[in-house]
Amino acid sequence: MEKTEENITEVNNHYFFKEFTFKKNKFIVHSKGKELEFADNVVWIDNFFLIFQIKERNIKESSGYENWFKSKILRKAVQQIKKTIQYLNKYEEILIDNERGFTYDIAKAKNVNPLKLIVYDPGDSFDSKLRNQKFYYSKEIGNIHLLHLEDYKQICQVLITPYEIDEYLRFRELLQIENPNSLSTLPEEYILKHYFIDHTNPKIDKSYQDINLKVLFDLEQFDISWIIKNFNKRIIHTNAEDHYYYIIKELAKLNRVDLKNFKERFTLSLEKAKSQELTIPYRMTSLTSGCGYVFIPCLIEQKGLIENALKNFTNIHMYDQKLDKAIGMITYFNPTENYHDILWIYIDQPWIEDKEYENVIYRNFPLREVKAEMDYRYYVEKE
């Protein structure tokens, strides 16, 4: 594997989780026993589907960056992207291992409109005119994003969450559709500024280039990576085949405001459990993903009841908010051994009106009121 491919895999593992990143992309066509090669890297989270071709220029062997760009990017990499799309449309099963070593059928994503990316590293020097070429348009498969490695890494580092990276790339494509000539004269930094200032307006405004934009955010407020690393062995099984995977997938769909709210409630639950303070469970619902969340601090003497409590409170939140899916967590603190025990649940079931159930839960409703709140995802400072 080339250094650039390793670099992209490392970036994708970090920002999209290993559960949804695929780099070992050779698969067997079972009818013939033939081995074929899918894209260099794939990220797949439900309707979020990225297909990568990755190219690296060997400066010593290259005849020049312009010839290299035309040959390796605009011809070879484009053809490889086309072939990957053909495989998706042709084969009923494409089994590939993710970065955790679990096998998934990528062919199930064939009805998803993928974002197609060619990410490249041209070496030390590169013409800005070529670097500013943002897309290659194909009559067969539409727009293909062209991204310098440094630009792709910056996008991920600034946007951080899979949900926002997906939104940015789709906004990038909308800008191209609305401004096919002028966008190729602007650097990637312009698109980032435009996205932060007004991601609802696809009209080019070159005055944005002159703005020194500082995006203000505290990563600590919405970084839940340490939570994800420590919960996969304590999940109650309900009605999903792979509960850990489904929970991770829902968390990957959250924007930074949702993640901030998630972390606040999770942390509060730990604090209340540690102080042995009995309190009403916390809850929230993501408007972007339609998934509900319940956070339940519990007294240690109630630990024998936690499974039933977790199921009941999660179901109550789902019914109250008319949700088809929800994630619940419950925790108690063991003061003798100084640790939190945390249990998780994922429930996915269609909402059905039940008047008898309503009479029971609303007689003495056990959850906090949910308020619809608007918050800015990005706080920006113009210098």
C-alpha positions in Angstrom: 0.0 0.0 0.0 1.3 3.4 -0.9 1.9 6.1 1.7 -1.1 8.2 0.5 -3.4 5.2 0.8 -2.2 4.6 4.3 -2.7 8.3 5.1 -6.3 8.2 3.8 -7.1 5.0 5.7 -5.8 6.5 8.9 -7.9 9.7 8.4 -11.0 7.7 7.5 -10.5 5.3 10.5 -10.3 8.3 12.8 -13.2 10.4 11.5 -15.6 7.7 10.2 -14.7 4.9 12.7 -13.1 1.6 11.7 -16.5 0.0 11.7 -17.5 1.8 8.5 -14.1 2.0 6.7 -13.1 -0.6 4.2 -9.6 -0.7 2.6 -9.1 -4.5 1.9 -11.3 -4.2 -1.2 -10.7 -7.3 -3.2 -13.7 -9.5 -3.5 -14.6 -12.8 -5.1 -17.3 -13.2 -7.7 -18.6 -16.5 -6.5 -20.2 -17.7 -9.7 -16.8 -17.7 -11.4 -14.4 -17.7 -8.4 -12.7 -14.6 -9.9 -11.1 -12.0 -7.7 -11.9 -8.4 -8.5 -10.8 -5.1 -7.0 -13.3 -2.6 -5.6 -12.3 1.0 -4.9 -9.1 1.9 -3.0 -11.1 2.9 0.1 -14.8 2.9 1.0 -16.8 4.6 3.8 -20.4 3.3 4.2 -22.8 4.4 6.9 -26.4 3.9 5.7 -27.0 6.7 3.2 -23.5 8.1 3.7 -21.4 6.3 1.0 -17.9 7.4 -0.1 -16.0 5.7 -2.8 -12.3 6.6 -3.0 -9.6 6.2 -5.6 -6.2 7.3 -4.3 -3.2 8.4 -6.4 0.4 9.3 -5.4 2.9 10.8 -7.7 6.4 9.5 -7.8 8.4 12.6 -8.5 11.6 10.7 -9.6 9.7 8.6 -12.2 7.1 11.2 -13.3 7.5 13.1 -16.6 5.8 16.1 -15.1 2.8 16.9 -12.9 0.5 18.0 -15.8 1.0 14.7 -17.7 0.7 12.8 -14.4 -2.6 14.6 -13.6 -4.1 13.8 -17.0 -2.9 10.3 -17.1 -3.4 9.1 -13.5 -6.2 11.3 -12.3 -8.4 12.2 -15.2 -8.0 8.9 -17.0 -7.0 6.0 -14.8 -8.6 7.0 -11.5 -11.8 8.0 -13.3 -12.0 4.7 -15.0 -11.4 2.9 -11.8 -14.3 4.8 -10.2 -16.5 3.9 -13.1 -15.6 0.2 -12.8 -16.5 0.3 -9.1 -19.9 1.7 -9.9 -20.3 -1.0 -12.5 -19.5 -3.7 -9.9 -22.2 -2.2 -7.6 -24.8 -2.4 -10.4 -23.8 -5.8 -11.6 -23.1 -8.1 -8.6 -25.7 -9.1 -6.0 -23.0 -9.6 -3.4 -19.7 -7.9 -2.7 -18.2 -9.1 0.6 -15.5 -6.9 2.0 -13.9 -6.7 5.5 -14.0 -3.5 7.4 -11.1 -2.2 9.5 -12.4 -4.2 12.5 -12.1 -7.4 10.5 -15.9 -8.0 10.1 -17.3 -8.8 6.7 -20.1 -6.8 5.2 -21.9 -6.9 1.9 -21.2 -3.6 0.1 -23.6 -4.5 -2.7 -26.4 -3.6 -0.2 -25.4 0.1 -0.8 -26.2 -0.1 -4.5 -29.4 2.0 -4.1 -27.4 4.8 -2.3 -26.1 7.6 -4.4 -22.4 7.5 -3.5 -20.0 10.5 -3.2 -17.2 9.7 -5.6 -13.7 11.0 -4.6 -10.3 11.0 -6.2 -7.8 12.1 -3.5 -4.2 12.6 -4.7 -0.8 13.6 -3.6 1.2 15.2 -6.4 4.4 15.6 -4.4 6.3 18.8 -3.5 5.1 21.2 -6.2 1.8 21.4 -8.1 0.2 23.9 -10.3 -2.7 25.8 -8.6 -4.8 25.7 -11.8 -4.8 21.9 -11.6 -5.3 21.8 -7.8 -8.3 24.1 -8.2 -10.0 21.7 -10.6 -12.6 20.4 -8.2 -14.5 17.9 -10.3 -14.5 15.6 -13.3 -17.9 15.2 -14.9 -18.7 11.8 -16.4 -21.9 11.3 -18.5 -22.2 7.8 -17.1 -21.8 8.4 -13.3 -22.0 12.2 -12.9 -19.6 14.4 -10.8 -16.4 13.0 -9.3 -14.7 15.1 -6.6 -11.0 15.8 -7.1 -9.2 16.6 -3.9 -5.6 17.3 -3.1 -4.6 15.2 -0.1 -3.9 18.3 2.0 -7.4 19.7 1.2 -9.1 16.4 2.1 -7.3 16.2 5.4 -8.2 19.8 6.2 -11.9 19.2 5.5 -11.9 16.3 7.9 -9.9 18.1 10.6 -12.2 21.1 10.5 -15.6 19.4 10.1 -14.7 16.3 12.2 -18.1 14.5 12.2 -19.2 12.2 9.4 -22.6 14.0 9.2 -20.9 17.4 8.5 -18.3 16.0 6.1 -21.1 14.5 4.1 -23.0 17.8 4.1 -19.9 19.7 3.1 -19.1 17.4 0.1 -22.7 17.6 -1.1 -22.6 21.4 -0.7 -19.3 21.4 -2.7 -21.0 19.5 -5.5 -24.0 21.9 -5.5 -21.5 24.8 -5.9 -20.0 23.1 -8.9 -23.4 22.5 -10.5 -24.5 26.1 -9.9 -21.1 27.7 -10.8 -19.3 25.2 -13.2 -16.8 27.8 -14.5 -16.0 30.1 -11.6 -15.5 27.4 -8.9 -12.5 26.0 -10.7 -10.7 29.4 -10.3 -11.0 29.3 -6.5 -9.1 27.3 -3.8 -10.6 24.8 -1.5 -10.3 27.3 1.3 -13.0 29.4 -0.4 -15.5 26.6 -0.2 -14.8 26.0 3.5 -15.4 29.7 4.2 -18.5 29.8 2.1 -19.8 26.7 3.9 -19.3 28.2 7.3 -20.7 31.6 6.4 -23.8 30.4 4.6 -24.1 26.7 3.5 -27.7 27.3 2.2 -26.7 29.7 -0.6 -24.9 28.2 -3.7 -24.1 31.5 -5.3 -20.4 32.3 -5.4 -19.4 35.4 -3.4 -15.7 36.2 -4.0 -15.7 38.7 -1.1 -15.6 35.6 1.2 -12.0 35.1 0.1 -11.0 38.4 1.8 -12.5 37.3 5.2 -10.2 35.9 7.8 -12.5 33.4 9.3 -11.9 31.7 12.6 -14.2 28.8 13.5 -14.6 28.7 17.2 -15.3 25.3 18.7 -14.2 23.3 21.7 -13.5 19.7 20.6 -13.7 18.5 24.1 -17.4 19.5 24.2 -18.4 16.9 21.6 -15.6 14.3 21.5 -17.2 11.0 22.5 -14.5 8.7 21.1 -13.5 7.4 24.6 -17.2 6.5 25.2 -17.4 4.5 22.0 -14.2 2.6 22.8 -15.5 1.3 26.1 -19.1 0.3 25.7 -19.3 -2.6 23.2 -19.3 -5.4 25.8 -22.3 -4.1 27.9 -25.2 -4.1 25.5 -28.6 -5.7 26.2 -29.8 -7.7 23.2 -33.3 -6.8 22.0 -34.3 -6.9 18.3 -31.2 -6.1 16.2 -28.6 -8.5 14.9 -25.5 -6.4 15.7 -26.3 -4.0 18.5 -22.9 -2.5 18.9 -22.7 -1.8 15.2 -26.1 -0.1 15.2 -25.3 2.1 18.1 -22.0 3.2 16.6 -23.9 3.9 13.3 -26.4 6.2 15.0 -23.6 8.1 16.8 -21.8 8.6 13.5 -24.9 10.4 12.2 -24.9 13.1 14.8 -23.7 16.6 14.2 -21.5 18.4 16.7 -24.5 20.0 18.5 -26.1 16.6 19.0 -22.8 15.2 20.1 -22.4 18.1 22.6 -25.9 17.4 24.0 -25.2 13.6 24.1 -21.9 14.1 26.0 -23.5 16.6 28.5 -26.2 14.1 29.4 -23.9 11.2 29.5 -21.5 13.0 31.8 -24.3 14.3 34.1 -25.5 10.7 34.5 -22.0 9.5 35.6 -21.8 12.4 38.1 -25.2 11.8 39.6 -24.5 8.1 39.9 -21.2 8.7 41.6 -22.7 11.1 44.1 -25.5 8.6 44.7 -28.0 11.3 43.9 -31.4 10.0 42.7 -32.6 12.1 39.8 -35.0 11.9 36.8 -33.3 10.4 33.6 -32.0 12.8 31.0 -33.0 12.5 27.4 -32.7 14.0 23.9 -33.8 13.4 20.3 -31.7 14.1 17.2 -33.6 15.9 14.5 -31.0 15.0 11.9 -31.1 11.2 12.5 -34.5 10.7 14.1 -33.0 8.7 16.9 -33.8 9.2 20.6 -31.4 8.9 23.6 -32.1 8.3 27.3 -29.4 8.6 30.0 -30.3 7.0 33.4 -28.2 7.5 36.6 -29.0 4.7 39.1 -28.2 4.0 42.8 -26.0 1.0 43.4 -28.6 -0.7 45.5 -30.9 -0.7 42.5 -28.4 -2.5 40.2 -30.5 -5.6 40.1 -33.3 -3.6 38.4 -31.2 -1.9 35.7 -32.0 -4.0 32.7 -35.8 -3.6 33.2 -35.3 0.1 34.0 -33.2 0.6 30.8 -35.8 -1.1 28.6 -38.8 0.7 30.2 -37.3 4.2 30.1 -36.1 3.9 26.6 -39.5 2.6 25.4 -41.3 5.4 27.2 -39.1 8.0 25.5 -39.7 6.4 22.1 -43.4 6.4 22.6 -43.6 9.9 23.9 -41.5 11.3 21.0 -43.1 9.0 18.4 -39.8 7.5 17.5 -38.9 4.2 15.7 -35.5 3.9 17.2 -33.6 4.9 20.4 -30.5 4.3 22.4 -30.5 4.1 26.1 -27.8 4.0 28.7 -27.9 3.3 32.5 -25.2 3.6 35.0 -24.4 3.1 38.7 -21.2 3.7 40.6 -19.5 1.1 42.8 -17.8 3.1 45.6 -15.9 0.2 47.1 -14.1 -0.7 43.8 -14.3 2.9 42.4 -15.8 2.2 39.0 -18.9 2.9 36.9 -20.9 0.1 35.4 -22.7 1.2 32.2 -25.3 -0.7 30.3 -26.6 0.1 26.8 -29.6 -0.8 24.7 -30.6 -0.2 21.1 -34.3 -0.5 20.2 -35.6 -0.4 16.6 -39.3 -0.9 16.2 -42.2 1.0 14.5 -44.1 3.5 16.6 -47.7 2.4 17.1 -50.4 4.3 19.0 -51.4 2.5 22.2 -54.0 4.3 24.4 -53.6 1.8 27.3 -49.9 2.3 27.4 -50.4 6.1 27.4 -52.7 5.9 30.4 -50.0 4.1 32.3 -47.0 6.2 31.4 -48.6 9.6 31.5 -50.3 9.0 34.9 -47.0 9.9 36.6 -44.6 10.6 33.7 -41.0 9.5 34.7 -38.9 11.6 32.2 -37.9 15.2 31.8 -39.7 17.5 29.4 -38.1 17.7 26.0 -37.7 21.1 24.5 -37.0 21.9 20.9 -33.8 24.0 20.9 -31.9 25.7 18.1 -28.2 26.0 18.4 -25.5 27.2 16.0 -23.3 24.4 14.8 -20.4 26.8 14.2 -19.4 29.9 16.0 -17.4 32.0 13.6 -15.3 35.1 14.2 -14.5 37.4 11.3 -11.3 39.2 11.7 
